[in-house]
Structures are given as structure tokens and as C-alpha cells.
Amino acid sequence: MKKVLGLVIIMILSAEAFSQGELENAFYFRFGYSQPTKQYWGIDDPDYWENSAIMNGFITEIGHIFIIDQPLAEGLRLGINVDYLAFYYHKIINRDVRSGHVLFGSKVGPCLSYSPVDKLVFDLYGKFNPVWISTLQMTPLTDDLYEDESEFFMGFLGIGFSAGINIRYSVFMFGFDFNQSWNRLNYISGSNTDYEYDDHFGNQGTDAGDQHRIATPMPSFNFTMGFAF
């Protein structure tokens, strides 16, 4: 992980030294809708998700696109896309449990930017996504009322990737991407006496004997809008 952090820092610092061509560097802030997929938590079972009354969330990102001044063609440049902060919240209500999942991370990777006309830019990108911290709260529901007996899980230094496209016009920015991340969610507290502190939430799609040894997958599709300067 130290080598990964060093690589991220070097890429950011070196990108800042690149001169700008037809396309300029852009700092952005964006937010939007995040939709967990039906492979969330590793549960690839349509029957399980049919009982989910709610599956939704939101996302906020603050980042920078650094353009490399080495033209591939007119209006076409490579660059480095850095998200200093990527925040996700996912809410899932399934059967008798309400779950709230929070993820804090960063992203960095190459991008390909193309500007066919003035002020209009398309960015294609693929990014490495370290998840610095994630938390999961699961609360049982009884008679449509929330009980005060939640289970809490927390994980650090997860890993993931993101791929998508941006459409920028003037200062406006719209985006669509797929994000997949994994993290070991350590049991923190709750009323379940079967859990111990070093247990993990695990991949619920695995056999019970492997459940607490596997990182939890958290895939989502994201639609964002914001501003780029």
C-alpha cells in the first residue's frame, strides 16, 4: 500500500508540471445518483434482490483533470484524472433489514480527452480506486419500525476501479461510470453475539465457512453532474 500511495503522489505532482495544449486542466466538483447493482455484497441472486424495497444512494467527488501537452491529434489529448475525494452512500432495505453503507476513497488513472468544438469536451477514463475507509450499519426492522439494535462494521484500505465518461460544456460537467470496490468490513459492535471483533462481514454469496475471510464487493453505477473550471 505504501508503494501505491507513493505512485499516486508522484503521478499527481508530475501531472501538475505538464504544460497545457488546446485542452486545459480542469478542477471539478460533482455530485449525483449512485445505484448499487444486484451483485452488491457478492449476492448474485435475483430472488434475494426482488424483496428489496429500496436500493439507491448518492455520490460526491472533488477532482482534477491534468492534460498532457503531447497531442495525439487535433483536439485529442491524454491526461491524468485524479479524484482527491470520492464519497459514496448506499441505502438498501431488504426483507427485515435496513442497511446504510458509506465509503470514502480517492481515484487516479489515465484519461483521453477530445474536444470536437470550442467549449465541448468528452473524457474517457479508467481509474484505480483505493477505499480509505468504509462503514456499514445494519438495522433490523419490526412492524415497520426501526429497532435500536444495529450491527456496525468498518473497513480500511480497500481497493477498487472505476471506468466511465464525462461530457463537459463550458463550466458544466455530466458523467456516467461504473465503480467496483472491495473492502474487508470488520465487526465493531452490535447485538449479534455470534460475531467477534476480528470477524468480517464477508462476501454473503460464499459458503458460511468462508464468509468472514473475504472482502465485500460494492459495485455501483453512477450518474453525476457538476462544474469544471
N, C-alpha and C positions, 0 to 999 in steps of 0.2 A: 504493500500500500504506500510506503514512503517513496518508492520509485515512481509510482503512478502520480502522486502529488507533485513530485519534482518535475515530471514530464509536463503536467498541466501548467505549472508555473512558468516553465521555460517557453512553452507554446504561447502563453498569453503575453509575456514580456517581449518575445521576438516579434509577435504579430504587431505590437504597438509601434515597432520600428519601421514597418513597411510603409512605403510612400503610397499615396492614393492615385488611382488612374481615373478612368471615366466614371467608374463606380466609387462611391465614397464609403468610408467606415460609417457604421450606424449603431448608435446606442438605442436600446428599446426597452419598453415596459409593456407587458401584455397580460391579459387575463382571459378566462373563458370557461367553457364546459368540459368536464372530464368524465368519460363514460367507461367504467370498468367493463371488461369483456366477460364472457361466460366461461373463461378459463381462469378467472381470478381465484387466488389461493390454491391453484392446481386442481380445482374441482371441475373436470371436463365431463359434466353430467347434466344434460338438458333438463331432466326431471327435477334435479335439485334447484335449478335456477328458475323453473316455471313458477315456483312458490315465492319468488322474491317480489314483494310488493314495490320495493324501491331499489334502484341501482343507479346512483348518479354521483356527481361531485364537481369540484371546480379546481382550477389551476391558476397559478400566478408565476410569471417568470420575469427576471430582470437580466438583460444580457447585452452582448456586443457582437457585431459582425465586423471583422477586420479583413479588408480587401487587400490582396497581394497584387502589387503592380507588375504583373507578368501576364500581359494579355494573351488569351488563347485565341480570341477572335474579336471583332468589333463588338463592344458591349458585353463581352463574356470574360469573367474573371473567376479565379479560385480565391478562396478565403478561409478564414478560421472563425467558427461560430462558438462563442462562449456564453453560457448561462451562468452568471455568478450565483444566482439563487433560483431554484425551481421548487415551488411549494405545491403539493397536491393534498386534497382532502376527498376521500371517497366514503359515501354512506351506503350501506346495504342493510335492508330489513328483509330477513328471510325467515319464514316459519315463525319461531318464537324468540328470535334474537335480533337486536338492533346493533349494528357494528359501525364504528367510526374509525377510519384509517387515515393517518396523517404521515406525509413523507416530506422531508427536507433534503435537497440534494443540489448538485451542480452538474453542468454538462459541458463538454468540449469536443469539437471534431471539425472535419473539413466541410466546406460548403461550396457550391457552384452557383454564382450569381449571374443573371442575364438581364440586361436592360434593353428591350427592343425599341422603346421610345423614351423620350425625356420624362423623368419622374416615376416611371413604371419599372419595377424590379421583381424578378422571380428568383427565389433562393431554394435550391435543393440541398439538403444536409443529412448527415449521419453523425450522431454524437455518442460518445462514451458518457455514461451517467452514473457517477458514484452517488450513492444514497448515504448521506452522513448520519441521518437518524430517522427512524420511523416508529410510530406508536400505533397500537391497536387497542380499542376498548370495545368489549362485547358485553351487552346488557340484555338479560332475559326480559321477555315481555309476558305479562299475565293479565288477562282481561283487558287488553289494550292499554295497560298502564305500565310504566317503566318501574321495575324494582331496583332498589339501591344495592345490588349485588353484582357489580360489574367485574369482569376479568380484564386485567391490564397486561399488555405485552409491549416490549420495547426492543428495538434492534439498532445496531450501529454498523457503519462501514459496509453497506450493501453495495451491489453492483448492478448495472443495467445498461441499456442502449436506447436510443431514440432515433427515428428517421421520419422526415416529413418535408413539407414545402411551405414557404412563405410567399405571400403576394403583397408587395409594398407599392403604395401610390402616394407620392408626396410624403406627408408625415404619418399616414395611416398604414397599418400593418394587419394582415389577416393570415392565419396559419392553420394547418392541419397536420397532425403527426400521430404516430403510434409509438408508445413508450412501454418498454418491458423492463422491470426491475425485480431483483430478488434480495431478500434480507432474512436473516435469522432473527425471529422475534422471541426474545427471552421473556419468560413469565416473571412478572413483577409482583402482582398482588391480586387478590380476589377471594371468592368463597369456595373455589374448587380445591378441595383438599387432596385431590389426586395429583396436582401439579406441585413441583418443587421449583426453587429459584432457578436452577440451571436447566429446566425444561424449556423447550421451544414450541411455538405454535405449530410449526412444521407445515408440510405440504399435506393438506387434508385429502388429497387424491391418492395418497400412498397407503400401504398397509399400516395397521396400527403399530406394529413393531418398529417401523422406520419413521414414524410420524415426527418425533422430536429431534431428528438428526438432519433434516433437510430444510434449506432456505425456502421461504414462502414466495411464490411468484405473484406479481401485482401488475398485470398488463392493463393498458387503457388506451382508448382513442381520445384525442384532444382537439378541440376547436377553439381557437383563440382570436382575439382582436386587441389592438393596442396602438401604440405610437412609436415611431422610429425617428431619431434625429441625427 
